[in-house]
Every structure is written in structure tokens, then in C-alpha cells.
Amino acid sequence: MKPEINNDIYNQLANDWWDPSSFLNILETGLQPLRENYIRESLKGAISPEVKCLDIGCGGGIITEDLAKFSDHVNGIDLSQASLNTAKQHAQEAGLSINYQHAAAESLPFKDNTFDLVTCCDVLEHVDDLGLVITEINRVLKPGGTFVFDTINRTLMSYLSVIWVAQDFPPTRFAPKNAHVWHKFITPKELQTLLLDSQLDIKEIQGMGPSKNPLMMLWYIFRLKQKKIDFAEFGDITQFRLMQSMAISYIGHCTKPR
Ligand SMILES: C[S@@+](CC[C@H](N)C(=O)[O-])C[C@H]1O[C@@H](n2cnc3c(N)ncnc32)[C@H](O)[C@@H]1O
């Protein structure tokens, strides 16, 4: 039987998003620097306070807050109310104005053609109905709007690294069991098919992965397990970068035709 993904961890660990000692913090230190640059590049100089943004599956607001650095119109939605509470409080403390709402990616509470930018990063491999999520993203994007995503490929390499080493093998595991499940990972071809079915214009899909080789990764995992470094340091040291190989993860963007 296929294991079920445990999306309840975003309720259980909802207070931990910005905590350097929590595994969720890898998203902030390990992935967000790359994603922030990528999102800005995808907008190609169209960055302005007027850009209407939606971050789907915003969790504790790691991406959402970066969007609020340039836009005055930022929305974040998530299925976890507890994570949204953390996101709201963190934004308030940072003096950022963000509209957070409890909603499912499969049923977005927005009118057609609302957003210039939709981001959905590290979320597509968590949802119940991927096809419906892509249809909804296309619906709420304005003609000419940009959709930025990243997700995990379904390969032997992603099984070994994201499932076996990170979650299952006792000497190395550091993430909660079933935080990810392999059968929900998405090949670039599967995602491309859904994006094209929605008539989205794919601009680019690029590989991304940790900046250290597998042996060095193991070394830093052991340092993490021995508490010589915390998750923030681990994310920082092994920070994701763009690469040709899509064996583990990939990032990309599309536009909705005018
Ligand atoms: C791995 S976290 C990514 C959080 C954030 N995008 C980031 O990268 O910092 C996945 C998030 O997706 C949310 N999520 C999962 N399924 C969802 C759905 N169907 N609709 C909306 N949010 C969902 C979870 O609650 C969780 O906050």
C-alpha cells in the first residue's frame, strides 16, 4: 500500500517555521535565497508595488514575506490554519501588510484574472488534486501574468535522498516520516502536460539541488544529527542552487497568454 502524505505536520509544527532549530527552517535558509532571485528574474523588470501576488501553500510566510518586500498587494493561502496564524504574527512583527486566508489550492477564493504573479513552491507534491490546482492557478492569473513553481521529481535519486536518507534511515533521518511520499513526486513531463493542458506558456524549467555533493551532504547531516549545527546553518551551508540535473528538484515559470 502506498504511504499517505502527512500534511498535518504543518499544524503540529506550525510555531516552528522561523525557528533555526526546526527542520522547516531549511526552507528559509536552504531554498528561499534561490527562489527569491528566481521569482524576481521571472518578473523581468516588471517588479513594482502594484504587482498583485498570490502565494499558494504559504505555510509560515517565507516566500510571502519576500513578495511583500516589493509589492503592496500580497495574498497567501494555506490549508493549515495554525501555520497561517504564525505567518500573520510574523508579518505583523515585521511591519508587513499581507492578506492571509485559509483556503485550499484546489478551490482558490479569488475571481478570475486577479493576479500578476502566483507562486506555488514546495507545495504541488503535497496537494490532493494536482490537475485542479493548475486549473485554478490559470484561472486566477491575469493574462500576461506569471506562475512560478518548484517541486520534487520522481526519480531513484529523489527516493534515495528525500525519502530514504532524510526521512527513513535511522542514522541519517532528520525530517518527519511521510513529510514527503515518493509516489506524489511529479516528473517534469507530467507537470509540463498539465501546464500545457491549461494553455500556460512554459518559459523555463531548470534543475535545482543542494550545492554540496552527496558525500558532503552526508557529512553535514551527521553534524546536524550530532547537534554541531542547527537546521538554519545546515540549510545555509548546503543552500540550493540551479543546476542542469533535474534528478532531485526543479524550478520553473510560465505565463498566461494575453
Ligand atoms: C513544504 S510546505 C511549503 C511552504 C511554503 N510554500 C514554503 O516553501 O516556504 C507545504 C505547504 O503547503 C500547504 N498545503 C498542502 N496542501 C495544500 C492544499 N491543497 N492547499 C493549500 N495549501 C496546502 C501545507 O499546509 C504547507 O504549509
The ligand as an SDF file (V2000), in Angstrom:
LIG
                    3D

 27 29  0  0  0  0  0  0  0  0999 V2000
    6.5070   22.2350    2.2860 C   0  0  0  0  0  0  0  0  0  0  0  0
    5.3910   23.4350    2.8200 S   0  0  0  0  0  0  0  0  0  0  0  0
    5.8600   24.7950    1.7920 C   0  0  0  0  0  0  0  0  0  0  0  0
    5.5600   26.1340    2.4140 C   0  0  0  0  0  0  0  0  0  0  0  0
    5.9880   27.3520    1.5810 C   0  0  0  0  0  0  0  0  0  0  0  0
    5.4580   27.3010    0.2360 N   0  0  0  0  0  0  0  0  0  0  0  0
    7.4900   27.4600    1.5460 C   0  0  0  0  0  0  0  0  0  0  0  0
    8.1080   26.9370    0.6140 O   0  0  0  0  0  0  0  0  0  0  0  0
    8.0490   28.0500    2.4660 O   0  0  0  0  0  0  0  0  0  0  0  0
    3.8430   22.9230    2.1120 C   0  0  0  0  0  0  0  0  0  0  0  0
    2.6810   23.8200    2.4930 C   0  0  0  0  0  0  0  0  0  0  0  0
    1.5670   23.5210    1.6360 O   0  0  0  0  0  0  0  0  0  0  0  0
    0.3760   23.5140    2.4110 C   0  0  0  0  0  0  0  0  0  0  0  0
   -0.6130   22.7110    1.6780 N   0  0  0  0  0  0  0  0  0  0  0  0
   -0.6230   21.3800    1.4490 C   0  0  0  0  0  0  0  0  0  0  0  0
   -1.6810   21.0230    0.6790 N   0  0  0  0  0  0  0  0  0  0  0  0
   -2.3430   22.1720    0.4030 C   0  0  0  0  0  0  0  0  0  0  0  0
   -3.5100   22.4860   -0.3590 C   0  0  0  0  0  0  0  0  0  0  0  0
   -4.2030   21.5370   -1.0150 N   0  0  0  0  0  0  0  0  0  0  0  0
   -3.9340   23.7610   -0.4090 N   0  0  0  0  0  0  0  0  0  0  0  0
   -3.2390   24.7480    0.2440 C   0  0  0  0  0  0  0  0  0  0  0  0
   -2.1230   24.5190    0.9800 N   0  0  0  0  0  0  0  0  0  0  0  0
   -1.6810   23.2480    1.0450 C   0  0  0  0  0  0  0  0  0  0  0  0
    0.8130   22.9460    3.7440 C   0  0  0  0  0  0  0  0  0  0  0  0
   -0.1080   23.2440    4.7820 O   0  0  0  0  0  0  0  0  0  0  0  0
    2.1810   23.6040    3.9070 C   0  0  0  0  0  0  0  0  0  0  0  0
    2.0730   24.8350    4.5670 O   0  0  0  0  0  0  0  0  0  0  0  0
  1  2  1  0
  2  3  1  0
  2 10  1  0
  3  4  1  0
  4  5  1  0
  5  6  1  0
  5  7  1  0
  7  8  2  0
  7  9  1  0
 10 11  1  0
 11 12  1  0
 11 26  1  0
 12 13  1  0
 13 14  1  0
 13 24  1  0
 14 15  1  0
 14 23  1  0
 15 16  2  0
 16 17  1  0
 17 18  1  0
 17 23  2  0
 18 19  1  0
 18 20  2  0
 20 21  1  0
 21 22  2  0
 22 23  1  0
 24 25  1  0
 24 26  1  0
 26 27  1  0
M  CHG  2   2   1   9  -1
M  END
$$$$
